[in-house]
Amino acid sequence: MVVSSPGFYKQGKSAIEEEFRTGRMVHRYQVVRLWEQDPALLLKQPALMPPAALARTDRPEQLLVRVAERIATIEAPGPRANTLAYAKILAGLRFAETVIDE
């Protein structure tokens, strides 16, 4: 996972490669810019909930609350705790620790 900001890109071109070549092997992949993604899509699957806090929104703190609410619906305590921990780590890229812990 590469996390960057919109300012990282110049003139609409990605500075991140979308292809890796070595010898005769070529590996192609799609770069996903989290800040351009609809958070609703990420909040549908527990494995995608942690990066949802970095998704597109006009109200980041409300999105963070929504992510926490969705994570709270995970029934199994272990996966819920792990998902919450991952979400807090990624949310730290966008929010101050005091906001995350509210």
N, C-alpha and C positions, 0 to 999 in steps of 0.2 A: 504494500500500500504506500502510495506517495501522497502526502498531504501538502498542498501548496495553496496559494491564494490567487485570485484573478489577476493581480498585478504581475504575477510570474510569467504571464503570457504576453507576447508582443504581436500586435497586428493580427490577432486572431489565429496565429500559428502556435502550436504547442511546442514548448521547449523540451518537453519530455518525449522521448522516442516512443513510437508505437510498434516498433519492430526490433528484434534482436537477431543479429546474424553472427554465426560462427562457422567457419568452414562452409560446408554445403547445407548446413541446417539453418532454417529461418523460422523464427517464432514471432507470430503477430499477436497483438493484444490490443484491447481498447482501453484507453485511459478514461476513467470515470471522474469527472469533476464534481465532487460531493456538493459543493455550494451551488450547483446548477440543478441538482436532483430534487424531485418532489418528495418531501419527507413522508408523506402518506404511504408511498411505495415501500420505503425502508421500514416503516413501523409495522408492516404486515407480518414480517418474519423475525423471530427472536434474534437470529444471528445477524440481522441487519440493523437492529435497534441501536447499538452503540454509535455507529457513524451518523445516525439520523440527526443528532444534535448539530452537525455541521452542514446540514442540508439547507436548501433555499428557503428563506423566510424573511418577512418584514418585521417579525416580532421574535427575535432569537430567544428571549427569556421564556416566552410562552411555549415555544417549541421545546425548550429544555424541560419544562414542567410536563409537557405531553409525553416526551420520551420516558421520563421517570414514571408517569402513570401507566404507560404501556408495559414497562419492565416489571412493575408491581403486579401485573396480571399473570406473570409466569408462575405456574403453580409449584413446580419443584424448587425447593429452597437453594440447592446447590447451583443449578443453572441460573436462577434469578440473581443470586449474589455475584456470580461470575459476570453475567451480562451487565449488571449495575457497575461493577468495578471497571469493565472495559469502557462503558459509556462515560464514566467519570474521567478516565484517562483521556479519551478523545475530546470530551467537552472542554478539557483544559486548554485545548488549542484555540478555543473561541471565547471562553468565559474565565473570569477570575475565580479562584478557589472558593471565595466567600459566596459567590452566586451559585456555584455547583452544590455546595453543602447546605443551602437553604432548604 
